[in-house]
Amino acid sequence: MSVYLAEFLGTFLLILFGGGVVAGAVLKDSKSFNAGWFTICTAWGLGVAFAIYAVGGVSGAHINPAVTLSFAFSGDFPWGKVPGYILAQIAGAFTGGVFVWIFYMPLWAKSEDKEAKLAIFCTGPAIRSLLNNFINEMVATAILIFALMFIGTNKFTEGLNPLVVGALIMAIGYSLGGTTGFAINPARDLGPRLAHFLMPIKGKGTSDWGYALIPILGPILGGLIGAATYQMLFKNEYLMQYWLVVGIGILVLLMAVYKNIKSVS
């Protein structure tokens, strides 16, 4: 299997598990209707784990452009493979979204909630505030990449590492996912959002393209910040590009804090 096909397949499996659990939880007449946030986060984490089991030995199972870009940024992945990886991830996520639509086909007409149907495919904020939503995605993805890198320094019993990464995804979802639905992965949001836009889903409403850049740009910047922070703290590497992305992250955080303080004063 080529590394690009592996990334396609891994991301496809991720969306099949993740989009599938959301569909079961929000579509009326599903046996898992109202399953809740705990179930959703758990299934997303297990989806990541099984995607890693499937293709980790072939491509490293990035299944996330933020991971690919961050590893390339830190020198742990060749830049020449980045475009192919990202295109494969988006295509896999799109195909996963299409399969979720096919799998739940009889249930779409039973639900009238357009926002719930969109949530099956992509993320959306609990409270719409683009700067704060950007911060949420940036910080959560910074934690993801930082943690992935220090997890990689530990030795686990053979076969356990994917479950550890899956548990990391669950922890991020439980603790940091309530504000935006924790995309932390541009392909995970963009690919299924495209599927939502193109598929003839009964009563689907809009695909909310006005929000779509937040779960793309937030995770990308956050991933770079997480990688830079790891390189500086764990490897004592203080390159100019590391200072730059950390500085941008701090600036964005200060802007959000100032905006929120000003709004309540």
C-alpha positions in Angstrom: 0.0 0.0 0.0 1.3 3.5 -0.8 1.6 6.0 2.0 -1.0 8.2 0.3 -3.5 5.4 0.1 -2.8 4.6 3.7 -3.6 8.2 4.7 -6.8 8.1 2.6 -7.9 4.9 4.3 -7.0 6.0 7.8 -8.9 9.3 7.5 -11.8 7.5 5.9 -12.0 5.2 8.9 -11.7 8.1 11.3 -14.7 9.9 9.8 -16.7 6.7 9.5 -16.4 6.1 13.2 -16.6 9.8 14.3 -19.3 11.0 11.9 -21.2 7.7 12.4 -21.4 8.1 16.2 -22.7 11.7 15.9 -25.3 10.6 13.3 -26.5 7.9 15.7 -26.7 10.4 18.5 -28.6 13.2 16.8 -30.8 11.5 14.1 -34.3 10.6 15.3 -35.3 7.0 15.2 -31.7 5.9 15.6 -31.4 3.4 18.4 -28.5 5.5 19.8 -30.4 8.8 19.7 -29.4 11.1 22.5 -26.3 9.0 23.3 -24.5 12.1 24.5 -21.1 13.8 24.5 -19.3 11.1 26.4 -20.3 8.5 23.8 -19.3 10.8 21.0 -15.9 11.6 22.4 -15.2 8.0 23.2 -16.1 6.9 19.6 -13.9 9.6 18.1 -11.0 8.5 20.3 -11.5 4.8 19.3 -11.8 5.8 15.7 -8.4 7.4 15.9 -6.9 4.4 17.6 -8.2 1.9 15.0 -7.2 4.2 12.1 -3.6 4.1 13.6 -3.8 0.3 13.9 -4.9 0.1 10.3 -2.3 2.2 8.6 0.2 3.4 11.2 2.8 0.9 10.0 2.5 2.2 6.4 2.3 6.0 6.6 2.6 6.8 10.3 -1.2 7.5 10.4 -1.1 11.2 10.5 -4.7 11.3 9.3 -4.6 15.1 10.0 -3.0 17.9 8.0 -2.1 19.7 11.3 -0.1 16.6 12.3 1.6 16.4 8.9 2.5 20.1 8.8 3.7 20.2 12.4 6.0 17.2 11.9 7.4 18.7 8.8 7.8 22.1 10.6 9.8 20.4 13.3 12.0 18.5 10.9 10.5 15.0 11.5 8.8 14.6 8.2 9.9 15.5 4.6 8.2 18.6 3.1 8.0 16.9 -0.3 5.3 14.5 1.0 3.2 17.1 2.7 0.9 18.0 -0.3 0.2 14.4 -1.1 -0.6 13.5 2.5 -3.0 16.5 2.9 -4.8 15.8 -0.3 -5.2 12.1 0.7 -6.5 13.1 4.1 -9.1 15.5 2.7 -10.2 12.9 0.1 -10.5 10.2 2.8 -12.5 12.5 5.1 -14.8 13.4 2.2 -15.4 9.8 1.3 -16.0 8.9 5.0 -18.7 11.7 5.1 -20.3 10.2 2.0 -20.4 6.8 3.5 -22.0 8.1 6.7 -24.7 9.7 4.6 -25.3 6.4 2.8 -25.3 4.3 6.0 -27.9 6.5 7.7 -29.9 7.2 4.5 -33.4 6.1 5.8 -33.0 8.4 8.9 -32.3 11.8 7.3 -36.0 12.5 6.5 -37.0 11.7 10.1 -35.1 14.6 11.6 -35.9 18.3 11.0 -33.0 19.7 12.9 -30.7 21.2 10.2 -27.9 22.1 12.7 -27.8 18.6 14.0 -27.5 17.2 10.5 -24.6 19.6 9.8 -22.9 18.5 13.1 -22.7 15.0 11.8 -20.3 16.2 9.1 -18.4 19.1 10.6 -17.9 21.2 13.7 -19.7 24.4 14.8 -19.4 26.6 17.9 -21.6 26.4 21.0 -21.4 30.2 21.1 -20.4 31.9 17.8 -17.4 34.2 18.5 -14.9 33.7 15.7 -11.8 35.0 17.6 -12.6 32.9 20.7 -13.5 29.9 18.5 -10.2 30.3 16.7 -8.4 30.3 20.1 -10.3 27.2 21.1 -9.2 25.2 18.1 -5.6 26.7 18.2 -5.1 25.7 21.9 -6.7 22.3 21.6 -4.6 21.4 18.6 -1.4 22.8 20.2 -2.1 20.4 23.1 -2.7 17.5 20.7 0.6 18.0 18.8 2.6 18.7 22.0 1.2 15.5 23.5 1.8 13.4 20.4 5.4 14.4 20.5 6.1 13.6 24.1 4.0 10.4 23.9 6.5 9.4 21.1 9.4 9.7 23.6 7.9 6.9 25.8 8.2 3.2 25.3 4.9 1.2 25.4 4.1 -2.4 25.2 3.9 -3.4 21.6 0.5 -2.4 20.1 -0.5 -0.1 23.0 0.5 3.2 21.5 -2.6 3.7 19.3 -4.9 3.3 22.3 -2.8 5.9 24.2 -3.3 8.3 21.3 -7.0 7.5 21.2 -7.2 8.2 24.9 -5.6 11.6 24.3 -8.3 12.4 21.7 -11.0 11.4 24.3 -9.4 13.6 27.0 -9.2 16.6 24.6 -12.9 16.1 23.7 -14.1 15.7 27.3 -12.2 18.7 28.6 -11.7 21.1 25.6 -14.3 20.1 23.1 -17.4 21.7 24.4 -16.8 25.1 22.9 -16.4 24.2 19.2 -16.8 20.4 18.9 -12.9 20.1 18.8 -12.1 19.7 15.1 -8.3 19.8 15.8 -8.0 18.5 12.3 -8.6 20.5 9.1 -9.4 17.5 7.0 -11.8 16.1 9.5 -13.9 19.3 9.1 -13.3 20.3 5.5 -13.8 16.9 3.8 -17.1 16.0 5.5 -18.3 19.6 5.1 -17.8 19.2 1.4 -19.8 16.0 1.5 -22.6 17.8 3.3 -22.5 20.5 0.7 -22.6 18.1 -2.3 -24.8 15.2 -1.1 -28.6 15.4 -1.6 -29.3 15.2 2.2 -33.0 15.7 3.0 -33.6 19.0 4.8 -29.9 19.7 5.3 -29.7 23.5 5.3 -26.5 25.4 4.6 -23.0 24.1 5.1 -21.9 27.2 7.1 -18.9 28.1 4.9 -18.7 31.4 6.9 -17.3 29.4 9.8 -15.2 26.9 7.8 -11.9 28.7 8.0 -11.8 28.5 11.8 -11.4 24.7 12.0 -8.8 24.9 9.2 -6.6 27.8 10.3 -6.9 27.3 14.1 -5.6 23.8 14.1 -2.8 24.6 11.6 -1.5 27.4 13.8 -2.1 25.4 17.0 -0.2 22.5 15.6 2.8 24.6 14.7 2.8 26.1 18.2 2.6 22.7 19.8 5.5 21.5 17.7 7.6 24.6 18.4 6.9 24.4 22.1 8.0 20.8 22.2 11.2 21.5 20.3 12.1 24.4 22.6 11.2 22.7 25.9 12.3 19.1 25.3 15.1 19.5 22.7 16.5 23.0 23.6 16.1 24.1 20.0 15.3 27.8 19.7 15.0 28.5 16.0 13.6 31.8 14.8 10.5 30.0 13.2 9.7 28.5 16.6 9.7 31.9 18.3 7.7 33.3 15.5 4.7 30.9 15.7 4.7 31.0 19.6 4.8 34.8 19.4 1.8 34.8 17.0 -0.1 32.4 19.3 0.5 34.6 22.3 -0.6 37.7 20.4 -3.8 36.0 19.3 -4.5 35.0 22.9 -3.9 38.5 24.2 -6.2 39.9 21.5 -9.0 37.5 22.7 -8.5 38.3 26.3 -8.5 42.0 25.6 -11.7 41.7 23.5 -13.5 39.7 26.3 -12.4 42.1 29.0 -13.5 45.1 27.0 -16.9 43.5 26.3 -17.7 43.2 30.0 -16.3 46.5 31.2 
